[in-house]
Amino acid sequence: MRFYEYESKALFRRHGMPLGKSGLARSADDARRIAGEIGGPVVLKSQVLSGGRMKAGAVRFADHPGEAAAHYDAIVPIVVNGQKCRAVLVEERSGVAQEYFAAITWDGRRKCPVLVFSDMGGIDVEEVAEKHPEHVSKTHFSSLLPVTPRIAKQAISATGVSGDALNRLTPIVFELMRIFLAYDLTLAEINPLARLSDGRFLVLDGHIDLEAEARGKHRKLLDELGIQPAETRQAREATPFEIAGAEVNAKDHRGVAGNVVEFDGNLGLVIGAGGGSLTLFDAVRKHGGRPANYCEIGGNPSVNKAKELTKLILSKPGVEKIAVMMNVVSNTRVDIVARGVIKGCIEAGKKPADVIAVFRIPGAWEGEGFKILRKYGVDYCDRSVSMYEAAGRAVAKMKA
Amino acid sequence: MSILVDEKTTFLVQGITGREAVNLTRECLDYGSKIVGGVTPGRAGRDVYGVPVYDCVRDVVKHHGPVQGSVIAVPPGFTRDAAFEAIENGIRLIVVVTENIPRQEVAQMVELATLRGARIIGPNCLGLITPGECKMGGIGGPAANTRQAYTRGPVAIMSRSGGMTTEIASTLTAAGLGQSTAVSIGGDAIIGTTYAELMPLFEADPETKAIAIYSEPGGRMEAELAEWVVAHESRLPIVAFMAGRFMDEMKGMRFGHAGTIVEGKEDTTAAKIERMEKAGISVAERIEEIPKLIQKRLAEKR
């Protein structure tokens, strides 16, 4: 879950990181006032959950408060990579002598955190690593043993930085490592970390990603930063259909029936589980089908949950039929899903036999499940029909 | 032969009185697995289908001698400590079923396991099975369903999806190809044991003649496997199925498992398929192609 820059900086500030004077503007008047309070030249930066702000014109420089107010109005409407501007950060503008890069992330192969440091900050670190590998260091460290400043020192020193700069940078980078571990982050980045012409070191921009699984654990921090529990912070904002799917899933704790993602097709998908959903979604598309949604069921959801999910998908404009498909199930009961889906069709005012294009869920309690499906005249198949073939059968019905 | 578990394997279940754990215990016992004890703090003295419950892993080990494995099915907030407890009491094979554990905690579990010579399978997995000998975890579901899907034979399975492990086994079984050991390795960004880390075990297992793999977007696990196969000149033909091809154009969106997200080019199915094929791994377009691709590869070797 990505933080806005102002939220990242609020977290940095709590940990004593060196930051320039700044304020968050939610109106042109705010921008004018904050620029006046800072005094001197300022930079205005769109608060948006995307990189590429500078290129999009969403970062601008102002020499006086009037100019800051004008820039505010220019920045707010700019959409960067599909992400809208939430507010504008007005910050003191400083003369930069050198820029550094520091980031910590997880290395899934080594299964530990890795600190990436470069004395060529401000630009794309991957590019620097390619063209000037001696200016980028990658330092893995333990998530179990004590984390101490020597790790940061070694990482910085490995790029050739010495003298006063090494001693000034070490505590900042070390603190970034501590923040990374303290809040279950998946990314803690400072870029650039600047040495100013007046000799100070400042964090100019920061990027924080907190692991979705750890949101509950760090609720207090998120509350203090004003991050609402409902904010998904996905690559694109959740649609009302997707929010409704999450609500269905949250209704009771038994199993999963939700995680819906909206697409614009006519075939509703009631599919599962994690891997099965990916496989089936591909299969529908391979057959030329147009899915109305992605979703996941699994872990033996209740009849009610399967019913509500079915109703939600059937209520989506443009959905003509649904395909109910899973891999051979182990811990989900076929009869419970069958019962829920049929109830959902009936409550949505549809005939199960008409609206269910195909039902392919083999596995635990399939005998009971198939009995129910026969009773309602639903077209079903067992494991002798592959997932791919079942998807094909559903798509063929859409074309008929 | 097989890998990791066989008819002699004994294990315990941590969190045994929880709803899912009770089901899992029943299924494993019905299948013939040797569950010697369970742990739920404060519930010592009870039993679950005849399996005695203790407060601590220490007590299970004390009363039932050395125990090889543990299945951990406790809520996410307690999982790391449960794994630490198992490791520090000499358990060497730990299956973590629990989902939604922050990766820092997973990394810590894995690091301690490595320091102590233990192995973690998962988290977010259904465990593993050596058909006819031992089912350790929810893999395959109830015993009757498990026997229907899994039969004994020459093909190993490694899968990032628990459900798809059984789908593949069922497809292999229908084609007359049994399985040596099937491992649901888990769907998280950091897991205890990757494909490449299982390879030396399968390589050394005379019963295993080929491997089927289920794979997804996200992470570097397939690249790691491809490198291993080339570097060690593996004797085992591998057939992989790659799901989630539609995700290649949907950068930053998470689907299915926690580790399933395309952040960079390396995460895409296209890049993974290319790397695997370069390493001599056959990539199937559909699950039902796996048996014939394996048969073809086995015939080529003869």
HADDOCK unambig.tbl for C-alpha pairs under 7 A between the chains (distance, minus, plus):
assign (segid A and resid 108 and name CA) (segid B and resid 189 and name CA) 6.28 0.50 0.50
assign (segid A and resid 108 and name CA) (segid B and resid 190 and name CA) 5.23 0.50 0.50
assign (segid A and resid 108 and name CA) (segid B and resid 219 and name CA) 6.79 0.50 0.50
assign (segid A and resid 109 and name CA) (segid B and resid 220 and name CA) 6.68 0.50 0.50
assign (segid A and resid 111 and name CA) (segid B and resid 107 and name CA) 5.58 0.50 0.50
assign (segid A and resid 111 and name CA) (segid B and resid 190 and name CA) 6.09 0.50 0.50
assign (segid A and resid 112 and name CA) (segid B and resid 107 and name CA) 5.96 0.50 0.50
assign (segid A and resid 143 and name CA) (segid B and resid 104 and name CA) 6.98 0.50 0.50
assign (segid A and resid 143 and name CA) (segid B and resid 107 and name CA) 6.77 0.50 0.50
assign (segid A and resid 143 and name CA) (segid B and resid 108 and name CA) 5.83 0.50 0.50
assign (segid A and resid 144 and name CA) (segid B and resid 108 and name CA) 5.39 0.50 0.50
assign (segid A and resid 144 and name CA) (segid B and resid 111 and name CA) 6.96 0.50 0.50
assign (segid A and resid 184 and name CA) (segid B and resid 102 and name CA) 6.77 0.50 0.50
assign (segid A and resid 184 and name CA) (segid B and resid 104 and name CA) 6.27 0.50 0.50
assign (segid A and resid 211 and name CA) (segid B and resid 102 and name CA) 6.65 0.50 0.50
assign (segid A and resid 213 and name CA) (segid B and resid 100 and name CA) 5.36 0.50 0.50
assign (segid A and resid 213 and name CA) (segid B and resid 101 and name CA) 6.20 0.50 0.50
assign (segid A and resid 213 and name CA) (segid B and resid 102 and name CA) 5.34 0.50 0.50
assign (segid A and resid 214 and name CA) (segid B and resid 102 and name CA) 5.63 0.50 0.50
assign (segid A and resid 234 and name CA) (segid B and resid 253 and name CA) 6.59 0.50 0.50
assign (segid A and resid 235 and name CA) (segid B and resid 252 and name CA) 5.17 0.50 0.50
assign (segid A and resid 235 and name CA) (segid B and resid 253 and name CA) 5.76 0.50 0.50
assign (segid A and resid 273 and name CA) (segid B and resid 163 and name CA) 6.85 0.50 0.50
assign (segid A and resid 274 and name CA) (segid B and resid 161 and name CA) 6.80 0.50 0.50
assign (segid A and resid 274 and name CA) (segid B and resid 256 and name CA) 4.12 0.50 0.50
assign (segid A and resid 274 and name CA) (segid B and resid 257 and name CA) 5.83 0.50 0.50
assign (segid A and resid 275 and name CA) (segid B and resid 161 and name CA) 5.17 0.50 0.50
assign (segid A and resid 275 and name CA) (segid B and resid 163 and name CA) 6.90 0.50 0.50
assign (segid A and resid 275 and name CA) (segid B and resid 164 and name CA) 6.18 0.50 0.50
assign (segid A and resid 275 and name CA) (segid B and resid 256 and name CA) 6.39 0.50 0.50
assign (segid A and resid 276 and name CA) (segid B and resid 163 and name CA) 6.96 0.50 0.50
assign (segid A and resid 276 and name CA) (segid B and resid 164 and name CA) 6.35 0.50 0.50
assign (segid A and resid 278 and name CA) (segid B and resid 243 and name CA) 5.56 0.50 0.50
assign (segid A and resid 278 and name CA) (segid B and resid 244 and name CA) 4.63 0.50 0.50
assign (segid A and resid 279 and name CA) (segid B and resid 243 and name CA) 4.90 0.50 0.50
assign (segid A and resid 279 and name CA) (segid B and resid 244 and name CA) 6.18 0.50 0.50
assign (segid A and resid 282 and name CA) (segid B and resid 244 and name CA) 6.28 0.50 0.50
assign (segid A and resid 282 and name CA) (segid B and resid 245 and name CA) 6.26 0.50 0.50
assign (segid A and resid 282 and name CA) (segid B and resid 246 and name CA) 6.09 0.50 0.50
assign (segid A and resid 327 and name CA) (segid B and resid 163 and name CA) 6.31 0.50 0.50
assign (segid A and resid 327 and name CA) (segid B and resid 164 and name CA) 6.34 0.50 0.50
assign (segid A and resid 327 and name CA) (segid B and resid 167 and name CA) 5.67 0.50 0.50
assign (segid A and resid 328 and name CA) (segid B and resid 163 and name CA) 6.73 0.50 0.50
assign (segid A and resid 328 and name CA) (segid B and resid 166 and name CA) 6.33 0.50 0.50
assign (segid A and resid 328 and name CA) (segid B and resid 167 and name CA) 5.13 0.50 0.50
assign (segid A and resid 329 and name CA) (segid B and resid 163 and name CA) 6.23 0.50 0.50
assign (segid A and resid 330 and name CA) (segid B and resid 139 and name CA) 6.75 0.50 0.50
assign (segid A and resid 330 and name CA) (segid B and resid 140 and name CA) 4.98 0.50 0.50
assign (segid A and resid 330 and name CA) (segid B and resid 141 and name CA) 3.85 0.50 0.50
assign (segid A and resid 330 and name CA) (segid B and resid 142 and name CA) 6.99 0.50 0.50
assign (segid A and resid 330 and name CA) (segid B and resid 163 and name CA) 6.92 0.50 0.50
assign (segid A and resid 331 and name CA) (segid B and resid 141 and name CA) 5.41 0.50 0.50
assign (segid A and resid 363 and name CA) (segid B and resid 145 and name CA) 6.46 0.50 0.50
assign (segid A and resid 364 and name CA) (segid B and resid 141 and name CA) 6.96 0.50 0.50
assign (segid A and resid 364 and name CA) (segid B and resid 145 and name CA) 6.19 0.50 0.50
assign (segid A and resid 386 and name CA) (segid B and resid 288 and name CA) 6.67 0.50 0.50
assign (segid A and resid 388 and name CA) (segid B and resid 286 and name CA) 6.73 0.50 0.50
